Amino acid sequence: MTVFANGLEVSCKAQANKVIAAFPYVAFTPPQTPATPPGVPVPYPTFGMDSDTDKGTSTVKIGGETVNQKNKSYYSKCTGDEAGCAPKKNIITSKITGKEYAHAWSNDVKMDGEPVNRFSDIASNDHTSPQGGGPPMIRAGRPGKKPNAGIECMVGSYDDIADKCNKAGGEAHHIVPDKAYRTGTRDQADDPKKRVAGAPTLGGGVCICLSPKNHDKIHEVEREGMDAIGKAGAVDAKGKPLKGEALKKKKKELKKSGEWGTGTSEEVHEVAKSTLDELDLSPECIRKAKRAVTKQSKMLDDDQTLRTSNALPSRGAKGRMMNR
């Protein structure tokens, strides 16, 4: 999610602003010889990243993350001058890989009562106090184009939207992965002997049109969520994940019972809907997609066993899915 202040991208933990090669940051560097007791003063370029933001806003956030503010926030570290590790370190602050503070901000846009820092505002690195370890440098960033820009909100069955989505430069994504409804490979998706009774077909499954970038992102989020369901039984008495031999033993038991790599229809559909919240789409489009998934979920009983794993299900899991 990209938010602008005065036409400039706001710097926050969820963004991609950077301080790139701020130079020179002079630090004393080994070897320490009789001729140069404190080490050799070497100028280094230093770098800072929005992802290292600390002490930002506590109530107003962007993308669920804290925002950089005047005289309060900082990047918790910089990089690039690690080699300047003689005892004196930075020639000014005696610090390397120190904090980064901004020296410019918006004059009229505030969050939590303080002006926000933006793309192109100057900043300096290697701080231990208000004094920086070298000259300031502007914050650079990436264009703030939305990942799904130019693609209208299309939600419907795969057969209904796939061609139109493709022509718009998008990809039709099954919100509930089709693997959830089958015991075989994708090539076997239309085989009724390998498909949960009552489940939507491959072509009938609810899809949403996504940009390639959004499509890749949602698959990563989806895999994490589905894996968590399928491995939920591999915990000890205190609910902590099992490891080593204990995990191997439990996994074997769960595979035999069909509880490894599976979950209930209710769990699978809820996780599928939650993945949509991770995308940079309009709230209206997300609500539309969730309603379609909810409608599709009613084709099955809430306790119907569905597949959550990329790997083909075990014999026990197949039996539970096909109610045998």
Residue, then its C-alpha position, 0 to 999 in steps of 0.5 A: m500500500t502506497v500513501f502520499a504526503n505533498g505528492l511524495e511517498v510517505s516513509c514507513k516500515a511497510q514501504a521501500n524508501k532507502v538511503i542509498a550510498a550516503f557518502p562519505y562516512v569515514a570510519f577507522t579501519p584496521p590494521q592499527t600500526p605504529a604509523t596509524p595507531p587508531g587505524v586507517p580512516v576510510p570513507y564508506p558509502t552507507f545504506g538505510m532501509d524503510s523496513d528497519t523503521d523503529k519508534g514510529t507512529s503507534t495509532v496511525k499506520i500504513g499497511g499495518e506498519t508504523v510510520n516515520q515521524k519528525n525527530k522521533s523515528y529512525y532506521s534502527k541500523c545502517t549498513g555499508d561501513e562494517a569494515g570500519c571496526a577499529p576501536k574509534k569507528n566513525i570519525i565523528t560519532s565513534k559508531i558504525t552501523g548506527k541509526e539513521y535519522a531524517h533532517a526534513w519532513s512534511n510541513d503540514v501533513k502529520m500522523d499522531g501529531e508529528p510531521v511525517n518523513r517522505f521520499s526525497d527528504i534528506a537523512s543521515n546515518d551512524h547516529t548515536s545522538p542528533q549528530g550524524g556520522g556524515p553528510p545527509m542524503i535524500r531518501a530514494g524509493r520506487p514508483g507507487k503503482k498499485p500491484n493490480a493497477g489497470i485490472e478491473c475487479m473481476v470475480g467469478s468462476y474460472d470459466d467465466i473470467a479467465d479469458k477476459c482476465n488474461k486479455a487485461g494482463g491478469e491471471a485468474h486465481h482460484i481463491v480456494p485452491d482447486k487442490a483442496y477438492r481433489t485427491g489427484t493431480r491437476d491433470q486429474a481434476d475432472d476425474p469424479k473418482k478423485r474429486v470430493a462429492g459436491a465440490p465445485t469443478l475446476g472451471g466452476g471454482v470461484c476466481i479473482c483476476l490478479s496481476p502476476k505480482n499479486h498472484d505470486k504474493i497470494h500463493e505465498v500467503e495461501r501456502e502458509g495458511m493451508d500448511a498451518i491447518g494441515k499441521a495443526g495436530a503436530v503439537d505437544a500437550k502445551g500446544k508447542p510444535l513438535k520437533g525431531e523424532a517426536l514430530k516424525k512419530k506424530k506425522k506418521e500417526l496423523k498420515k495414517s488417520g488422514e489428519w496430516g495435510t487436511g482440514t475441514s471445509e470451514e477452516v479451508h474456506e476461512v483461510a482462503k478468504s483471509t488471504l485476500d486481505e493481504l492484497d492491494l485491492s479495493p475494499e469493495c473488491i475484497r468484500k465481493a470476492k469473500r461473498a463469492v467464497t462464502k456462497q461456494s463454501k455452502m456446497l459442502d458441509d463445514d466438517q467435510t475433509l479437504r486437502t491443504s498440502n501441495a503433496l498428494p494426500s496419504r491413503g488415510a487422507k484420501g479416505r477422509m476426503m472421499n468419505r470412505 
